[in-house]
Every structure is written in C-alpha cells, then in structure tokens.
Amino acid sequence: MKATPERNLNNHSENGLSTESKEKLNLLKADVIATRKVGRLERIIGKETYRILKGLVTTPTSIIGLVLIALFVIIALAAPIIAPPIPGTNPYSMPRDGYSAQPKPPMSEWKSGTPPIPFWYTALTGREEWVHLMGTSSNAYDIFYGVVWGTRTALKTGVIIEIATLIIGILVGSISAYYGGVVDNIIMRIVDIFMTLPFILAALILAAVLMPVLGRSTLPSVIALIVFGWMSYARLIRGDILAVKERDYVLAARVIGVRNSKILFKHIIPNAIFPTLVMASMDIGTYVLNFAALSFLGIGTEVGYSDWGQILSFARDWITQLGTYWYIVVYPGITLILFVLGWNLLGDAVRDVMDPRIRKMQEASSSSES
Amino acid sequence: MMNDNVLLKVDNLVQYFPIRRGVLQHTVGYVHAVDGISFEVHKGETLGLVGESGCGKTTTGRSILQLYKPTSGNVYFDGVNLVDLKGEKIRVLRRRIQMIFQDPYASLNPRMTVEEIISEPLLIHKIIDSSKTRDRVKELLELVRLNPAYIDRYPHEFSGGQRQRIGVARALALNPDLIVCDEPISALDVSVQAQIVNLLEDLQKEMGLTYLFIAHDLSVVRHISNRVAVMYLGVIMELADRDELYKNPLHPYTTALLSAVPIPDPEIEEKRKRIILEGDVPSPVNPPSGCRFRTRCPIAKEICAQERPAWREVKKGHFVACHFA
C-alpha cells in the first residue's frame, strides 16, 4: 500500500478564479470541512466529559449545588481563620467556656478559655471581645467552633466513606460480572444478605462493637458505614458490566485479539461506570447524614469533637425547652441540611445531564434488528 | 491431506446454548442454534450464507471465530484446528481472520476516536511502530474511502454507512486472509448498501481477500457471492455455485426462498407463482425430528420425520440435504 499524501482541500489552486467563484468555493469548503470548533479543553478531557461538565455549569440546580459545596469547602479550608483554635490544643475539640451545664445564647460573652479572636470579627464589628457566635451547648461547648470545624469532619468522613465504598463496590461488582457462574452467584447472594439488613441498625451495632476496640474517634462510624454501604454500587456496576459485555464492540475487541484484562479496563469499565458514578455523586450527602445520625446516638467520636451530629446530641437534654435553646439544634441542623442539599442537587444535575445521553445511546444501539 | 485451495473448513460444527432455570441454574434444555454443519471456503472466493432470521447464521460466524466455544465439531483454518487452540496461539491466528459486524452503531466503542478504534489491532499485535500508527490509520481510512481528516472524531459523529466503513477499516488493519461479514449491510439504507457492497468487492480484488458473507438478502448475496449456502434452523440445506443455485435449486426450501425474491419487472412479477410456506419457523429449543424443514415442506413424507437427510454431493460442487433431491 503506497502512502498517499494527506488530502488537503486548501491545496486547490486559486489562481485565475474570479471573486465570485472564489466565494462559491469558500462556501463549498465550509460545507465540506468540519464545521464545529473543538476547543483545547474538550480535546484534552474528551468529548463526553466536556459535555457533562458543560451541562453541570449551566443547569440552575447544578449551579446552586456547586455553590453550596464550594461554600462548605471554603469554610473547611479556612477553618483556622474563621474560628481560630486555642494554640496548642486539638482544633477539633470544641473550646469550652467553663463547665456550666446551662447553655448560653448566641452572642453571649466568652468568659474563660477564650480562643484567639479572629481578625474578621474585629474588622466587622469593631469589638475586641470574642463572643459565642452561635451560643454554647450544655457543658459549655461553643457551637460556632463546632459547626466550622465540623465542616472539615463532614467532608473528610464523607469523602473517605465515598471513595472506600466506591472502590469496594466496583471491585466486587467487576469480579462478579467478569467471572460469572458460581462466583457471581455466591457474591450476589452475599450482597443480597447485606442488603436485607436494616442499614442504620446494622451500622449502629457494628460501630458500637468497634468502639471499645478502636476507641472513640471517627473510625468506628466510618468503618461501620463503609461495611454496609458498598452493596448498591456492586450491584449497579455488575449489571452494567454484564450489559456492556454483550455489546458488539467488546466482541470486536475479542476478534482483534485484545486480552481479557485489557478489554475489561479499556472497553467495558469506561462504558459501564457512568451510572455508578452518577449514583455515587449523590451519596456523599447521605453518608454525612448517616454519620451524623450515628453521632447523634452517641456512637463514634469522643465527647467534644467537632461533629454536627454530636452537637445535635447535646440538644437531647433540652428537648422539652427547645424554644429557649433553639440554637443548639438550628445551627448544626441547618448546616447539615444545606450540606446534604448541595450534594443532592449536584447529583440530580449529573443524572439529568447523563440521562438523555444514556437513553439515546441505548436507543441507537438497539435500532437495527433483523 | 487438506486441499491447498481450502482456506476454511468447517466440519460438523455444533453449537448448543444451555437454558438454565432455578436458583441453582440447572440446565433444562438447549437452544440448538447450529446443529451439525459442514462446508469449505476456498481461497479468494466469497461464500454467501443465507437464511431467515434466527436460523443460526450469525452463531455460525461467531463459532467459527471461536467467540463462542463450539459444543462439538472442528473448524480448520489453513489446516489448523481452531477449536483446540487456546490463549496466545489463537491470538496469533486472530490476525488472519477478522469480522465485520452487523450493527454499525454498536460495533464501535463510543468512547474511542476513530484513530483509537482502528489503531487498536495494530498496537495489540505490535505490527508497526507506535509513531507510525497515525499514518497507517489514515491510509486505511482512504482505503475504505473515508476522509482521513475525520481521524479524531467519535463514532456518534458519523452516519451508519460511514461507521460501517470504519468497521471495515478496522477489520483490514491486520491484513487478514479471511473476513467473516456478519450481515454487514442489513442495518443500512439501500443506497448505502450498494456502496458498501461495492467497496467490499473492490477490496477483495485489491487485497485478495476471502469472504464468508452472511446475509438474509438474497439479491445482494447473488451479486457478491461465488457460491451460496442456504441455512434453516441450524442446518445447511443446500450449497452450490451461485448461478447453479439460483437456476437449479434442488431443495424445496431454496425453491421457496427464491420464489420470495422480488423481480424488478412488474410484468414478470404479475405472472409469477409464489410458493408460500405454511406455518411458522419451529423453535430451535425443540427442533423437528429428522429433517428440520419437514413441518413446512410441501413435499414432506414419513421418512422425513424419521431420518435426518444426509448431506450429499448430488452434482459436482452441489450439496443438498433432502431425501428427494
């Protein structure tokens, strides 16, 4: 096969053409040559990803979700500035103003054990004394500090649980789908058993069991939530892999002689993974919510750790008088709600952006039957 | 000793698919997709394999390529039995047999560019230096008459006919000896069908390819094939040279099939008598005993239910499976 020079329409000689003919020629060229400008970014990350990103930054719900998440990330990153900890102490333990059991309302003065005053507070209000911006809970824990540093806890635990469950779920699902047969059967029955367990109860029991072993920290709850949280991903990706495995292009790859492992990673998983990722993007909010639920029930972190669920648990003592002590519930509660809302909106937007494409792909691939 | 001219020899190929039921997935029956077929494909020819939908043609093609492990039987490619081969040995042989798929929309990975799709076989078998793959891909695109400027596009940016050409380019990348064309034009527009058929013919002449052309459109098969095999319910009923088959069909099923092909002449069409078969195609799970065609055959007798007709060479190069041929 001799190499032919690349066809280049611009090589066409334009000498001796009238302007009218030149215009016609240009119009023709414009028709024939590619009409869509592909930006550099799109070329790098791929057409599909570009489309998704574009959809995410243009959909209103998505923008709100992204803004909320960005807000929380900023708060988490800037925690030392927003709520400066007492030097030499663990920033995650909420600073205490004495040991009184009586909660103090927002804007009440800080009497003892005062942490350094943040610069923005002095700049905004001109005052030199630090106050409890959100009040204190029983046993005098400052809620503001709890909420701010609790953002870091939430993000850390949420992301860790998310990544761990995704990896476990994808691994288990892939192995199950890849080997099929008895292996598949056994694994799926295990998944079924796990799924029949009531989630919060199971996680609660496991975390409670782990606490004496691991001590009080974020670990027991995180581990418990991971252990009971991977099943939906495994099922989802197994189904998608089984579907993709039968597609013609996978068959074509086998005909060419591509090795099985390469087929799995290059052809099957990239095409099967998107629904799972979509589901995952919504789940971070749920994980943080569940973590807070466990903390509320008293499982997990040591008393005084900056954790929204734990702050909420301090309101338990004052449930009958929530009218007076509303701030113990409202501040961490609203923060939690906004956090989950942000992730849910983002997940919804991702699903909406993905869906029409998935449906179109499914329609196209089943269009011809003979 | 194998005839030097025979590139592919299928010997009593059987492909059953188990039907599993219940929690323990025990086998309750089989789909008899291919029920013992034998034929040869000679070097440089096009063997057409026709039949109704569901007769097992596609399964035959895939079993030959070892995409499904045959239940029994042998497939000899250039003397080597493909059924026995495993692993690396069969990967090496894959370079010589390739496949063009039916569905242009599903046969290309939507996440890969044209370049990645066509260069994959080149890179897998390390045929050329990776720095030269792009040029080679452009050559192949020109070979199938696609603009090489499209090399960075994704499959969904092309029409069905163009995608099929990409599939052809991919099949040609390894310079195979035999290409199994699994209904390559069924999913395309009629005008586009003609283009692809012409392309395939030209490529065959230029590159000395051998085709196993699986289709259900008899007119197209008549145009492109040297010899034609007719399949029904997993069994080949008749095999002959193209002209011989279309002029002197010996099997009642072939006769019925041919009478169903429209002739583009309204006067002749008016006067033609069509053979209309009664009944439906039986299920391949429970095929009829003896001759598979007997439930719809106009000349069926008792012997057809008792004995499966032998695959006989009635005239030179003309094989039939019928008690009355």
Interface residues (C-beta under 8 A of the other chain):
Chain A: M1 A3 T4 E6 R7 I33 A34 R43 G46 K47 E48 N185 R247 D248 Y249 L251 A252 A253 R254 V255 I256 G257 V258 R259 K262 H267 P270 N271 M361 A364 S365 S367 S368 S370
Chain B: Q25 S53 R62 L65 L67 I90 R91 V92 R94 R95 I97 Q98 M99 F101 Q102 D103 P104 Y105 A106 S107 L108 N109 P110 R111 E120 P121 I124 H125 D135 K138 E139 E142 L143 N147 P148 A149 D152 Y154 H156 G167 R170 L174 E183 S186 A187 H216
